[in-house]
Amino acid sequence: MRLCLLLLFTLLVMTLSAPAFGGDTLNVIVIVAHPDEAEEYAGGTAALLVEAGHRVKFLSMTNGDVGHWKMTKEEIARRRHAEALSAGKILGVSYEILPYHDGELENSVEVRKRVVKAIREWNADMVLSIKPMFGGGHPDEMASGIAVQQGAGLASAPLFMPEVPALRKRPIFLYMRDYYSNVFPHTPDIVIPIDRTIEKKLLSFDAHASQFYEFTPWQKGILNEVPEGWEERKKFLLKQNQEDVAISEEMRAWLINWYGEEKGKSFRYAEEFELPHFSRKPAKEELLRLFPVLKAEEAQKR
């Protein structure tokens, strides 16, 4: 009996102290403010994660019901929900959209609880979110990023929302750079080349037709420039969304450092991520397991 209790205690200690990368299939959740943003900032990486056998979920904190100029709020919310599900199928990810109104998301205890609940229920090994940039940016994106930042530690605190079992592991948290924060100087901690999945990423944009072919072009005054046919639309998407796929000088330097000069310069498209101060720092072995694309023979020892 004493031996059985000792074995049970040992197993419990091992479970609680084990790193996030304990199983073969990893659970990744991408938390953003609006439907289509996870695709913009991490769509190519999400597709790679799915191809590697991991489970990925996109969580939009609002329903995007401000994303049009002539549809009603109810109509565009329903349409964007359907578009998101279509994009999710293309990338192979699960999709959830919360009922908060576009433009009205606030950093509240309620929102923080929704974030913690989502992280726990997905049993997340890794959480991607928008980097909060105070003094600018979209208020919904700032609110979603802050909610993740403040909920990170609470996700593993059993007495916070005890009705939802707390995580028994420490996830890796990564920041994504949105349209606003991306213009500020920074050095990425991880850069994922997405040449292999760029088509899926662009097809996920294509699924969000109300945004990429209607609302955003309307805002820019280029509605008449939206082409027909996939090949032409692909060129249009690449041109109009360069910041979501292009490799900056800082990203290129990271790729060269990791893969070596020749391979590092060969990539055309990539996505970047930063490790916030509250995240567990992944070892190289964990990164290689999570992102097999980093296992290339040309990769340098870092």
C-alpha positions as CSV (number, residue, x, y, z in Angstrom):
1,M,0.0,0.0,0.0
2,R,2.8,2.4,0.9
3,L,4.6,1.6,-2.3
4,C,1.4,2.3,-4.3
5,L,1.0,5.7,-2.6
6,L,4.6,6.5,-3.3
7,L,4.3,5.6,-7.0
8,L,1.1,7.8,-7.2
9,F,2.8,10.7,-5.5
10,T,5.8,10.4,-7.9
11,L,3.5,10.4,-10.9
12,L,1.7,13.4,-9.6
13,V,5.0,15.3,-9.1
14,M,6.1,14.4,-12.6
15,T,2.9,15.6,-14.1
16,L,2.9,18.9,-12.4
17,S,6.6,19.6,-13.2
18,A,6.6,18.4,-16.7
19,P,7.1,20.9,-19.5
20,A,4.3,21.8,-21.9
21,F,5.7,19.5,-24.6
22,G,4.8,16.2,-22.9
23,G,2.6,14.6,-25.5
24,D,2.9,13.9,-29.2
25,T,0.0,16.3,-30.2
26,L,0.4,19.9,-28.9
27,N,-2.5,22.3,-28.4
28,V,-2.1,25.8,-29.7
29,I,-4.6,28.7,-29.3
30,V,-4.4,32.0,-31.2
31,I,-6.3,34.8,-29.5
32,V,-7.1,37.9,-31.5
33,A,-9.7,40.7,-31.5
34,H,-11.5,40.1,-34.9
35,P,-12.2,37.3,-37.3
36,D,-9.4,37.2,-39.9
37,E,-6.6,38.6,-37.7
38,A,-5.3,35.1,-36.7
39,E,-5.0,34.4,-40.4
40,E,-3.2,37.6,-41.1
41,Y,-0.6,37.4,-38.3
42,A,-0.1,33.6,-38.0
43,G,-2.1,31.8,-40.7
44,G,1.0,30.3,-42.4
45,T,2.4,29.2,-39.1
46,A,-0.9,27.7,-38.0
47,A,-1.1,25.7,-41.2
48,L,2.5,24.4,-40.6
49,L,1.5,23.4,-37.0
50,V,-1.5,21.5,-38.3
51,E,0.6,19.7,-40.9
52,A,3.0,18.7,-38.1
53,G,0.0,17.0,-36.4
54,H,-0.8,19.6,-33.7
55,R,-4.2,21.0,-32.8
56,V,-4.8,24.7,-33.4
57,K,-7.7,26.9,-32.4
58,F,-8.4,30.5,-33.5
59,L,-10.4,32.5,-30.9
60,S,-11.8,35.9,-32.0
61,M,-12.9,38.0,-29.0
62,T,-15.4,40.0,-31.1
63,N,-17.8,39.2,-33.8
64,G,-16.5,41.8,-36.2
65,D,-19.9,43.5,-36.7
66,V,-18.3,46.8,-37.7
67,G,-16.5,45.4,-40.7
68,H,-18.6,46.8,-43.5
69,W,-20.0,50.0,-44.8
70,K,-23.4,49.0,-46.2
71,M,-24.4,45.8,-44.5
72,T,-26.2,45.8,-41.1
73,K,-24.3,44.8,-38.0
74,E,-26.3,41.6,-37.8
75,E,-25.7,40.7,-41.4
76,I,-21.9,41.3,-41.4
77,A,-21.6,39.4,-38.1
78,R,-23.3,36.4,-39.6
79,R,-21.3,36.6,-42.8
80,R,-18.0,37.0,-41.0
81,H,-18.8,33.9,-38.9
82,A,-19.4,31.9,-42.0
83,E,-16.2,33.2,-43.6
84,A,-14.2,32.4,-40.5
85,L,-15.4,28.8,-40.5
86,S,-14.4,28.5,-44.2
87,A,-11.0,29.9,-43.5
88,G,-10.6,27.5,-40.6
89,K,-11.2,24.6,-42.9
90,I,-8.6,25.8,-45.3
91,L,-6.0,26.0,-42.6
92,G,-7.2,23.0,-40.6
93,V,-7.9,24.9,-37.4
94,S,-10.9,25.1,-35.0
95,Y,-12.6,28.5,-34.9
96,E,-14.6,30.2,-32.1
97,I,-16.0,33.7,-32.2
98,L,-17.2,35.4,-29.0
99,P,-20.3,37.6,-29.1
100,Y,-18.6,40.9,-28.0
101,H,-19.3,43.8,-30.4
102,D,-16.6,45.1,-32.7
103,G,-15.1,48.3,-31.3
104,E,-16.5,47.7,-27.8
105,L,-14.1,45.1,-26.3
106,E,-12.8,46.3,-22.9
107,N,-10.1,45.0,-20.5
108,S,-12.5,43.7,-17.9
109,V,-12.6,40.8,-15.4
110,E,-15.3,39.2,-17.6
111,V,-13.1,39.3,-20.7
112,R,-10.1,38.1,-18.7
113,K,-12.1,35.1,-17.5
114,R,-13.2,34.3,-21.0
115,V,-9.6,34.2,-22.1
116,V,-8.5,32.0,-19.1
117,K,-11.4,29.7,-19.7
118,A,-10.5,29.3,-23.4
119,I,-6.8,28.6,-22.6
120,R,-7.7,26.0,-20.0
121,E,-10.4,24.3,-22.0
122,W,-8.0,24.0,-25.0
123,N,-5.4,22.6,-22.6
124,A,-3.0,25.0,-24.3
125,D,0.7,24.2,-24.8
126,M,1.2,27.5,-26.6
127,V,-0.8,30.7,-26.7
128,L,-0.4,33.3,-29.4
129,S,-1.8,36.8,-28.9
130,I,-1.5,40.4,-30.0
131,K,1.3,42.5,-28.4
132,P,-0.3,45.3,-26.5
133,M,1.1,48.7,-27.6
134,F,-0.2,51.5,-25.3
135,G,-1.0,54.8,-26.8
136,G,-2.2,53.6,-30.2
137,G,-3.6,50.7,-32.2
138,H,-7.0,49.3,-32.4
139,P,-8.7,49.3,-28.9
140,D,-10.1,45.8,-29.4
141,E,-6.6,44.4,-30.2
142,M,-5.1,46.2,-27.2
143,A,-7.9,44.8,-24.9
144,S,-7.4,41.2,-26.2
145,G,-3.6,41.4,-25.8
146,I,-3.9,42.8,-22.3
147,A,-6.4,40.1,-21.3
148,V,-4.0,37.4,-22.4
149,Q,-1.1,39.1,-20.6
150,Q,-3.1,39.4,-17.3
151,G,-4.6,35.9,-17.7
152,A,-1.4,34.1,-18.4
153,G,-0.5,33.3,-14.8
154,L,-4.1,32.8,-13.8
155,A,-4.5,30.0,-16.3
156,S,-2.5,27.8,-13.9
157,A,-4.0,29.2,-10.6
158,P,-6.6,26.6,-9.3
159,L,-8.5,29.0,-7.1
160,F,-9.2,31.4,-10.0
161,M,-12.4,30.1,-11.7
162,P,-12.2,26.8,-9.8
163,E,-15.2,25.6,-11.9
164,V,-12.8,25.2,-14.9
165,P,-9.8,22.9,-14.1
166,A,-6.6,24.9,-14.1
167,L,-3.7,24.0,-16.4
168,R,-1.1,21.7,-14.8
169,K,1.7,22.9,-17.1
170,R,3.2,26.2,-18.2
171,P,2.4,27.1,-21.7
172,I,4.7,29.1,-24.0
173,F,3.2,32.5,-24.8
174,L,4.2,34.3,-28.0
175,Y,3.3,37.8,-29.2
176,M,2.2,38.5,-32.8
177,R,2.8,42.0,-34.2
178,D,-0.3,43.6,-35.6
179,Y,-0.5,46.4,-38.2
180,Y,0.2,49.0,-35.6
181,S,2.9,47.4,-33.5
182,N,4.7,46.1,-36.5
183,V,5.9,49.6,-37.5
184,F,7.9,50.0,-34.3
185,P,11.5,48.8,-34.2
186,H,11.9,45.4,-32.7
187,T,13.9,42.2,-32.9
188,P,11.9,38.9,-33.3
189,D,12.6,36.0,-31.1
190,I,11.3,33.4,-33.5
191,V,10.8,33.6,-37.3
192,I,8.9,30.9,-39.1
193,P,9.3,30.6,-42.9
194,I,5.9,30.0,-44.5
195,D,6.8,29.5,-48.2
196,R,5.3,26.0,-48.0
197,T,2.0,27.3,-46.6
198,I,1.7,30.7,-48.3
199,E,-1.0,29.4,-50.6
200,K,-3.2,28.3,-47.7
201,K,-2.7,31.6,-45.9
202,L,-3.8,33.5,-49.0
203,L,-6.7,31.2,-49.5
204,S,-7.8,31.9,-45.9
205,F,-7.7,35.6,-46.8
206,D,-9.8,34.8,-49.9
207,A,-12.4,33.1,-47.6
208,H,-12.7,36.4,-45.7
209,A,-14.0,38.1,-48.9
210,S,-16.0,40.8,-46.9
211,Q,-12.8,42.1,-45.5
212,F,-10.1,41.6,-48.1
213,Y,-12.2,42.3,-51.2
214,E,-14.8,44.7,-49.9
215,F,-14.3,46.6,-46.6
216,T,-10.5,47.2,-46.6
217,P,-10.4,48.1,-50.3
218,W,-13.4,50.4,-49.7
219,Q,-11.5,52.1,-46.8
220,K,-8.5,52.5,-49.1
221,G,-10.6,53.7,-52.0
222,I,-9.5,50.9,-54.3
223,L,-12.7,48.9,-54.7
224,N,-12.4,49.2,-58.5
225,E,-9.0,47.5,-58.4
226,V,-10.2,44.2,-56.9
227,P,-9.7,41.6,-59.7
228,E,-11.6,38.4,-60.6
229,G,-10.0,35.0,-60.8
230,W,-7.8,33.4,-58.2
231,E,-4.4,34.0,-59.8
232,E,-5.0,37.7,-60.1
233,R,-6.5,37.9,-56.7
234,K,-3.5,36.1,-55.2
235,K,-1.3,38.9,-56.7
236,F,-3.7,41.5,-55.3
237,L,-3.6,39.9,-51.8
238,L,0.2,39.8,-51.8
239,K,0.4,43.4,-52.8
240,Q,-2.2,44.8,-50.4
241,N,-1.0,42.7,-47.4
242,Q,2.7,42.9,-47.7
243,E,3.1,43.5,-44.0
244,D,1.5,40.1,-43.2
245,V,3.9,38.0,-45.4
246,A,7.0,40.1,-46.2
247,I,10.4,39.4,-44.5
248,S,11.9,42.4,-42.8
249,E,15.6,43.0,-42.4
250,E,15.4,41.9,-38.7
251,M,13.5,38.7,-39.7
252,R,16.0,38.0,-42.5
253,A,18.9,38.3,-40.0
254,W,17.2,35.8,-37.8
255,L,16.7,33.4,-40.6
256,I,20.3,33.7,-41.8
257,N,21.5,33.1,-38.2
258,W,19.4,30.0,-37.9
259,Y,19.7,28.4,-41.4
260,G,22.9,29.9,-42.6
261,E,23.5,32.5,-45.4
262,E,22.3,30.6,-48.4
263,K,19.2,29.0,-47.0
264,G,18.3,32.0,-44.9
265,K,18.2,34.2,-47.9
266,S,16.2,31.8,-50.0
267,F,12.8,32.3,-48.2
268,R,10.3,34.7,-49.6
269,Y,7.6,34.7,-46.8
270,A,7.7,34.4,-43.1
271,E,5.9,35.3,-39.8
272,E,7.6,36.5,-36.7
273,F,6.9,36.1,-33.0
274,E,8.2,37.5,-29.7
275,L,8.5,36.0,-26.3
276,P,6.9,38.2,-23.6
277,H,8.4,38.5,-20.2
278,F,5.7,36.3,-18.6
279,S,6.2,33.3,-20.8
280,R,8.1,30.2,-20.2
281,K,11.2,30.2,-22.4
282,P,11.3,27.2,-24.7
283,A,14.5,25.2,-25.2
284,K,15.7,24.6,-28.7
285,E,14.5,21.0,-28.6
286,E,11.0,22.2,-27.9
287,L,11.1,24.7,-30.8
288,L,12.3,22.0,-33.2
289,R,9.5,19.7,-32.1
290,L,6.8,22.4,-32.3
291,F,8.1,23.8,-35.6
292,P,9.6,21.0,-37.8
293,V,10.3,23.6,-40.5
294,L,13.2,24.7,-38.2
295,K,14.8,21.3,-38.4
296,A,16.2,21.8,-41.9
297,E,19.6,20.3,-42.4
298,E,21.1,23.7,-43.1
299,A,20.0,24.9,-39.6
300,Q,22.9,26.2,-37.6
301,K,23.6,25.2,-34.0
302,R,22.4,28.1,-31.8
